[in-house]
């Protein structure tokens, strides 16, 4: 129903109340807030480590620590880089971690393909053994590995105690079970029809393995490589146990022991060395972050 408008007659306007913004998807907002809070809690130790590395010695040892510094200093980093053989320790860590990442990725890829594509006796038993191997604590195997490497070094040079091989082989052995279990799911996600189509086109098994299957499971290889790199790079137990006297073959975590002294620990140097150790891990993660979040969804279709 409408009323005719008369000339010169004005109707009063109904006042409008201000509209408050409507919150859409409150659960999503709560999840994002929880994620930010979790990220802040996780990042706070890293922030405190870097802050302690650039603080003067007086502020680091103060009884009332502050979450900032007005006089940043690089003296702790100068003490770290001025340490004898620090560069050698750094290169040893890169060599050990890089070798473990490459070898474990290749072996895990071949093993995961074998246990997924082929049917053979004790296949399930083998997979269960991989899972059980992950349950054994590393500390329980350190002493048996010590004697094993000591005896193996007498017959096979390069893998005995006081060598980089004594660090590479155990880390490869501990990285393989997790890598095989994880890559098994990626290999299974690739349909067998793709392999059959490649065979019909004249592709050999090795060509299908390296030119078709390998690029498809590469995201899984990257994820396992991150795990292998971090566990090897931060290792202190094996480096302390297997490198007995040859200090020239020590890795970077062993460099931290220099700053632990009887008269007092150099916390600035410890935090600076820890910061230097963290940088390669962050760089490696930034380089592979895109592969970490990528998967096989939509890449392969029947």
VEXVEXDO-931685 format. One line per field, with one value per residue (C-alpha): x, y, z. Coordinates in steps of 0.001 Angstrom, whole numbers, always signed. Last residue first. Layout:
residues N
xx <- X;...
yy <- Y;...
zz <- Z;...
end
This chain:
residues 302
xx <- +42701;+43981;+47410;+48412;+44993;+45948;+49502;+50818;+52284;+52742;+56266;+57300;+56687;+58676;+61767;+64096;+62690;+63298;+66909;+67510;+65914;+68029;+71168;+70434;+69813;+73443;+74524;+71863;+73071;+76612;+75373;+73328;+76289;+78616;+76293;+75837;+79574;+79361;+81246;+84530;+84236;+83600;+80869;+81645;+83934;+81231;+79144;+81612;+80504;+77160;+79037;+80530;+83759;+86078;+89058;+88529;+89829;+89866;+86506;+84217;+81697;+80069;+80018;+79011;+76464;+74796;+75004;+72810;+71299;+72280;+71365;+67860;+67178;+68438;+66635;+63286;+63615;+64588;+61481;+59301;+61231;+60933;+57202;+56920;+59025;+56528;+55233;+58664;+60044;+57149;+57427;+61049;+62863;+60643;+58961;+62383;+63576;+60525;+60944;+58745;+57319;+54018;+52236;+54599;+53742;+50026;+50518;+52438;+49688;+47056;+48884;+47570;+50029;+48656;+50485;+53820;+52909;+51708;+54875;+56936;+55986;+56721;+59983;+61144;+60352;+62216;+65162;+66151;+67584;+69809;+70951;+71806;+73803;+75789;+76679;+78097;+80584;+81344;+82622;+85492;+86676;+85257;+85077;+83369;+86277;+88317;+86431;+88088;+89230;+86592;+83858;+84974;+84808;+81618;+79894;+81266;+79879;+76635;+75982;+76604;+74370;+71464;+69547;+70058;+68394;+65129;+63530;+60024;+61052;+62577;+59220;+57625;+60294;+59952;+56215;+56936;+59313;+56787;+54186;+56555;+57552;+57158;+56861;+54337;+55743;+54425;+54259;+57178;+59462;+58447;+59007;+62436;+63488;+62321;+63841;+67221;+67224;+66044;+68359;+71396;+70680;+69687;+72426;+75110;+73927;+73796;+77310;+78893;+77141;+78105;+81713;+81732;+80554;+83083;+85826;+84630;+84755;+88287;+89600;+87021;+87059;+83706;+82130;+83972;+83026;+79418;+79389;+80902;+78134;+76514;+73066;+72834;+69181;+68236;+64837;+62878;+64478;+66337;+66354;+69164;+71542;+73881;+72797;+72595;+76188;+77541;+76068;+72975;+73214;+73218;+70673;+68245;+68801;+68045;+65093;+63530;+64013;+62466;+59487;+58783;+56873;+54724;+54050;+53132;+50726;+49060;+48768;+47223;+44773;+43709;+43273;+41172;+39010;+38410;+37505;+35084;+33486;+32665;+31474;+31491;+28857;+30025;+27797;+25056;+24368;+20696;+18651;+16270;+12905;+12564;+9643;+7453;+7728;+4762;+5576;+3924;+1869;+3220;+547;+460;+1481;+0
yy <- -42286;-38945;-37839;-34314;-33340;-33967;-35319;-32970;-29512;-28020;-29347;-28662;-24967;-24941;-26509;-23512;-21830;-25000;-25261;-21611;-22053;-25128;-23332;-20378;-22432;-23387;-19738;-18883;-21686;-20344;-16882;-18293;-20251;-17284;-15025;-17695;-17931;-20425;-19702;-20604;-24230;-23431;-24205;-21998;-24575;-27226;-25383;-26346;-29962;-29034;-28031;-31392;-33045;-34596;-32375;-33386;-36871;-38194;-39788;-38906;-41726;-40726;-36918;-36757;-39530;-37700;-34166;-34332;-31018;-31314;-34994;-34661;-31489;-32896;-36218;-34610;-32066;-34843;-36806;-33863;-33265;-36899;-36743;-33740;-35647;-38503;-37399;-36416;-39906;-41845;-40433;-39952;-42068;-45115;-45027;-44980;-47832;-49929;-49370;-46986;-48356;-46479;-49576;-49591;-45962;-46746;-49659;-47442;-44834;-47505;-48486;-45323;-43069;-42705;-45903;-44238;-41285;-43534;-45622;-42439;-41877;-45400;-45525;-42149;-43064;-46364;-44832;-41980;-44134;-46171;-43079;-41394;-44410;-44537;-40832;-40312;-43211;-42309;-38934;-40726;-40915;-44436;-46681;-46091;-44900;-48087;-51399;-54177;-52480;-49799;-52411;-53440;-49891;-49177;-52165;-51330;-47782;-48927;-51226;-48252;-45826;-48220;-47505;-43748;-43835;-45049;-48057;-47235;-46250;-49680;-51235;-49455;-50630;-54143;-53992;-53127;-56080;-58429;-57223;-57992;-61330;-63070;-60986;-58766;-55798;-52266;-50991;-52726;-52130;-48520;-47686;-49331;-47420;-44089;-44822;-45620;-42412;-40175;-41798;-41314;-37676;-36499;-38441;-37117;-33527;-33817;-35286;-32872;-29814;-30785;-31316;-27934;-26194;-28024;-26912;-23308;-23434;-24854;-22284;-19925;-16452;-17066;-17719;-14961;-12459;-13630;-12929;-9480;-8497;-5946;-4462;-1512;-749;-4363;-6015;-8704;-7665;-9927;-9029;-11061;-9818;-12323;-11526;-7797;-7607;-9651;-7264;-8513;-9626;-13387;-13092;-11455;-14186;-16886;-14953;-14603;-18293;-19154;-16835;-18351;-21376;-19315;-16713;-19400;-20970;-17612;-16951;-20395;-19881;-16541;-18164;-20946;-18457;-16491;-19698;-20622;-17190;-17647;-14157;-11468;-8915;-5350;-3246;-1319;+2164;+2823;+4493;+7312;+7163;+10129;+12499;+12963;+16180;+17807;+20617;+18931;+15935;+12400;+9827;+6959;+3381;+0
zz <- -13170;-12038;-10856;-9919;-8614;-5005;-4949;-2377;-1877;+1577;+2067;-1514;-1055;+2176;+608;+334;+3438;+5484;+4355;+5210;+8628;+9359;+8138;+10504;+13648;+14216;+14047;+16622;+18887;+18626;+19624;+22509;+23845;+23379;+25345;+27975;+28645;+31485;+34670;+36342;+35339;+31691;+29183;+26172;+24555;+24820;+22228;+19496;+19891;+18376;+15180;+14321;+15387;+12823;+13710;+17344;+16618;+20210;+20978;+18098;+18580;+21871;+21715;+18058;+18603;+21482;+20073;+17001;+15928;+12267;+12042;+13499;+11500;+8197;+8491;+9363;+6565;+4159;+5110;+4138;+919;-93;+502;-1800;-4387;-4619;-8026;-9356;-8490;-10016;-13534;-14587;-11993;-11548;-14962;-16603;-14386;-15233;-18954;-20916;-24160;-24276;-22995;-20006;-19247;-19384;-16993;-14595;-14675;-14156;-10959;-9364;-7478;-3948;-2906;-3610;-1382;+1434;+1338;+1415;+5061;+6249;+4318;+5678;+9276;+9032;+7068;+9388;+12200;+9866;+7966;+11263;+12399;+9117;+8890;+12372;+12375;+8752;+9910;+11578;+15210;+15592;+12582;+9261;+7142;+7047;+6974;+9013;+12222;+11917;+12114;+15612;+16991;+15064;+16662;+20112;+19947;+18322;+21285;+23654;+21752;+21278;+24489;+24086;+20664;+22113;+20378;+19175;+15646;+15078;+15920;+12939;+10521;+11955;+11267;+7640;+7327;+8842;+6343;+3462;+4980;+1624;-1511;-3273;-5142;-5651;-2071;-322;-3321;-3909;-249;-399;-3513;-2091;+1324;-262;-2295;+555;+3130;+887;+43;+3535;+5340;+3006;+3444;+7238;+7502;+5040;+6461;+10006;+8977;+7239;+10419;+12566;+10188;+10357;+14156;+14069;+16590;+17999;+16506;+14869;+18273;+20137;+17439;+17643;+21383;+20845;+18441;+20769;+21172;+23600;+24422;+24956;+25009;+26855;+30164;+32553;+36241;+37828;+35130;+33513;+29960;+30707;+31909;+29017;+26463;+24631;+20996;+21666;+24475;+22051;+19445;+22014;+23472;+20025;+19331;+22702;+21876;+18460;+19776;+22165;+19473;+16926;+19418;+20074;+16350;+15783;+18658;+17174;+13765;+15277;+17156;+13957;+12133;+14872;+14699;+11005;+10205;+12841;+12054;+12110;+14347;+12652;+13924;+14719;+12061;+12944;+11213;+8955;+9410;+6359;+4459;+2760;+320;-2615;-1630;-2154;-2734;-189;-1006;+0
end
